[in-house]
Amino acid sequence: MARHPITRLEADGFGPLDRVDIRLSPTLNIVTGDNATGKSQLLKLMYAGTRTLSDESALTKTALSSGVADALTGIFRPEQLGRLVRRVRGRSRASVSLKYGGIREPLSFDFASNARRDVQIRSVPRAPIVDTPVFLPSRELLSLYPGLVSLFETREVEFDETWRDTALLLGRAALRGPRVRAANDLLAPLLEEIEGTVLEENGRFYVRLPVGSARAGKIEAHLVSEGFRKLAMIIRLVSNGVLLEGGYLFWDEPEANLNPKTQRAVARAILALARSGTQVFVATHSVFLLRELALLLDTHPLVGPDEPRYIGLYREAQAEEGSLAGAVRAETAADPADLTAITALEAESAQSLRYLGV
């Protein structure tokens, strides 16, 4: 398990988020909601804070102020930091607090809507983050891996820094020694799904398919299906130890461009990682993926403090006292059926009834 799992996120005025207070599971957290409610922003915000704490050797207000500003600017790519503050008439501020298990003080900071880079650190954690945070964008990166890191280092590019960060982690060498067995045990069902192994040679990734399969031999990563490449990223990050028995995985729309069969494999991979000790955060509006996860959890539930948390993001139709109409709020539950924010489920249910002529 991640030694310091994220246990609570508070955010107000960051992007569309309004007075959000979310308690999180140490194993699996599933963020859902309609389009433009900030699912990706929520994951990137948690990733930015966690990456900062894992990168900074000196946990001081000065170092963290610079580190948080660098992370938010590189990951969200605003023209200036204040553009990340919710738009209102006049000046306003965004405030964020991330609490980690086993660390008494949270990482708390805020910044103004007119800030270029100035971040005010309000609370400093007194221990570093020792596990590795990983952000997987909705697009696979194996086919883009050759030259991607050097491109970031030599050119001004518009890709956000999660792409570079993940490419660097994918490039770590595979494990050797006693941890290989633990990695192989975790990887067994995924390797069966893609019917091969993942390897890197001279800066390029390949999938080696076994003798007797339809396409036996070593195949360039970009020549296999996107679903295979998404699973292959997970396989690589487990086999090199990044997501083995710990760490944080922030996976944005893992179902993007995948057929239902591959989404089922992705669901199994998500739960395998959560059970093995990785704190997993998934943002999705796929009804199929949500239902597949629910079916798998019905068979082998996560219980007690490890039970999954479903986070629903929704826009307020009317402003409550102290908030704005259209601002995004959050609700949490241990069962997706208890969320009022699952609009995708409601839309699909209505379509099913129309199709059946009910």
N, C-alpha and C positions, 0 to 999 in steps of 0.2 A: 504494500500500500504506500502511496505517496506519504512521505514522512510528515509533511505539513499540508494536508489537503485544504482547499479553499472551502470554508464553512459558511461564509456569508458575504454577500455583495449588496452594498447600498449605493445608489446612484440617483442624482437629481440634477436635471438640467443638462445631462450629457446626451447630445443628439435629441431624439424624441423622448427619452426616458424621463419620467416624472415621479419623484418620490418612490423609487423602486427599492424594495427591501426583500432580498431573496435568501432563504436558508438553503444550503446545498448539501447534497449527498457526497460522502467520500468515495463512492463508486461510480454511479451513473446519473447524469443530469441531461434531460432532454428538453430542449427549448423549441417551442412551436408557437405559431401565430400566423396571422395573415401577412401578405406582402407589405413591405415598408413599415413594419412594426419594430425593427431594430434587432432581429435575431443575430445577424452577423456582427453587428456592432457590439452586442452584449458579449459574444465570444471573444472578439478582438480586444475589448476592454479588459477582460480578465486575463487574456494572454499578455497584453502589454504590461500590466502590473506584475504578473508572475515572471515574465522575462526580465524585467528590470531588477527584481529582487534576486534572480539567479545570476545576473551579470555583474551586479555591483559588489565589489570587494569591501568597500567602506559604506556601511549603512548610516549615513549622515544626511541631514536635511539638504545640504548643498549637493552632495552626490546624487541623491534620489531626485531632487528637483530637475537636474540636468538629465538624468536617466529616464525619468517619466516623460519629460518633454521630447526627448529623442525617440522614445518608443512610440508615443502617440503620433508624432509627426511622420515617422517612417512607416507605421502600420496603416494609418488612416489617410495619409497623403493630403491633408488640408493645405490651403495656401498659407494660412497662419493658424496657430493653435486655437484661437478664439472662435474659429469657424465650427468647431466641434460643440460649442455651446448651443442649447436650444434657442431658436430664434424668437425673440419677443421684442416689443417696442422698448427702446432704451437699453441700458446696459444690464447684463445679468451674469451669473456665474454657474459653472458646472462643478459639482462636488461628487467625489467618489471615495468609497471606503471598501477595502478588501481585507477580510479577516481570514487568518490561516490557523488550522488546528495546531496546538502546541506552541503557538507564539502569542503572547498576551496582547501585544499592541498590534493594531491593524496598520496597513498602509493606507493612509488617508491623505487626500490632496484635493485642491480645487484650483480653478483658473477662471479668468474673466473673459467675457465675450470680445474684448478688445486686445487680448493678449497675443503677442507674436510668439513668444516661447516661455513666458514666465509662468511657472507652476509653483503654488504655495503648498509645501508639505506640512500637514497638520499633525500627523502621527507617524512615527518611525518604528517598524518592527525591529526587535532586538536579536533576531537570528536570521541568517540567510536561507534562501530556498536552495536545497541541495539536489532536488530532482529536476529533470529536464522538461520544460514545457514544449509541446509540439503543436503547431497549427497546420491542419490540412485544409487547403482551400477546396472549393467545389470542383476544381479542375485537377486532374492528376498531373504530376510533375516529372515522372520518369522520362517521358519522351522529350521534355524540354531541358533535362538535366545537363547535357553537354554544353559547357560554356555559360550556363546561367549565372553561376557565382562570379565568374570573371567579368561578365557583363555588368553586374551590379557594381563591381569595384572600379571599372574603367569608364562607365558611361552614366549619364543622367537618364534614368528610366522611370516609367510611370507605374511599373509593377510595385505593389506594396511589399514591405520587407518580410512578410510571412513567407513569400516564395523563396527568397534568399535563405532565410533561416532554415526552412525545411530542406532545401537542397543541400545545405551544409551537413545537416543531420543524416540525410540519405547517403552522403558520401563517406560516413564513418565506416571503418573496416569491420568486417564480421567478427563475432566473438570467437575466442578460442578458450579451451580449458573447461573447468567444471560447469560453467554457466550455459554451455552449449546444449546440454541435455535438457535443462529447464526451458530454453528457447525452443528446442525441437518439440517438446511436449505441447507447448502453447501453439506452435505453428502447424501441428499435424493436420487439423481439419481444414486450415486455409490452403496448405500445400495440396491437399486432396482436391480442393475446389478448382485450383488453377492447373492441377495435374503436372506440376513442375517446380523448379526452384528458381530463385532470383539471384543473379550475380552481376557484379560490376567489373568491367575490364577496360582499362585505358580511358576512364572517364565516361563510359557509356554503360547503360543497363541492358541486360538480356534476360530472357526467360528460357531456361533449359527444360525442354519437354522430354519425357522419358521415351526410351526405345519402345516401339510398338504403338505409340500414339499416332494420331492422324498427321501431326506435324512434328515428328521427332527431331531432336537436335536443338541447337542454340538459335534463338530468334531474337532479333532486335526488339526492344521494349515497345517501340512505336508501331510495330507490326502486329501486336496482339491487341485484343479488344480493350476498350477503356475500362470496362469492369475488371478485367484481369490486372490492368495497370494500377487501379485503385487498391485492390487487394495486395498487389505486389509491393506497394509503398508500405503498407502495414507489415508485411512479411520482412521487408528490409529493416524497418525500424525495430522490430523485435529481435531479428537475428544479429543486429549490431549492438543490442543492449539498451537502446534509448527508451523503448517501451517494454522493458522486461522487469516485472516485479516492482513497478513504481512509475513515477512520472505523471505528466498531465497531457491529455490529448484533447484538443479543441478541433472538432471536425465539422466543417461548414457544409451543409447539404450533401452528405455522403451519397445520397440517392441520385444526384444529378446525372442525367444521361445514361442511367442504368436500367436494364430490364428487370422485371419482378424476380426472376431466378437469381440474378446477381445481387439484388437488394436483400434477398434472404441470406445470402452468404455474408453480406456486409453486416446484417443484424447479428449473425452468429459471431463475427469478428468483434463487434462492439462489446457484446456480453462477455466474450472470452477475455478481452483486455480488462474489463471492469472487474471480473472475478480474479484475475491474476494480480491485481494491485494497482493498476493505472486508474487515476481519476479521469473519467471520460465526460466530455461535454459535447453534445450533438445538437446542431440547429437544423430543423427539418420542417417542411410542411407536407411531407409525403404520408398520405393516409396508409399506404401499403406498408411502409417501414414502421410506422407507429404500431400498426396492428401486428406485424411480425414480431416486433420486440415484446409486445404484450403477450402474444401466444407463447413465446419462448420463456418469458418470465412466469407465466402460469405453470409451466412444467417444472422449472427450476428457479424458484423465486430468490431474490435478494431480500433478506429479512433484517429486522431490527434497525439499527442505525445505518446499515448498509443498503437499505431499500432505495430504489431509484426515486428521483424527484423529477416531476414534470413541471416545467415552467411555461405558463401561457402568457403571451404578450398580447395586449389588446388596446385599441384606441378608445378613449372616452368620447362618447357622443356629445355629452354635455359636461361643462366644467363643474367640478366640485369646488368647494371653498378653498382658495389658495392654489388652484391649478388651472390649466388652460384646456379648452375644448380641443380635442384632437391629440392631446398628449398621451403617451404610451405608459400604461401601468402594467404591473405583473401580478400574477397569482400563481401559487404553487400547490401541488397535490402529489400524493403517492400513487394515484390512479388517474389516468388521462380522462376517464369518464367524469371526474369531478371538476374538470376545467370548463369554464364557460367560453374560453377563448379559442377553442378548436373549430374555427370556421371551416377549415378544409374538410373535416369530418362531416359537418352539417351539409356542406355543398355536395359531397359525394353521396351521402345518404339520400338527399333529395333527388339527385340524378338517378340513383338506383330505383327509387320509387317511380320516377317518370318512365324509366326503361321498362319496368314491369307493368306499367299501365295502372298503377295504384293511385 
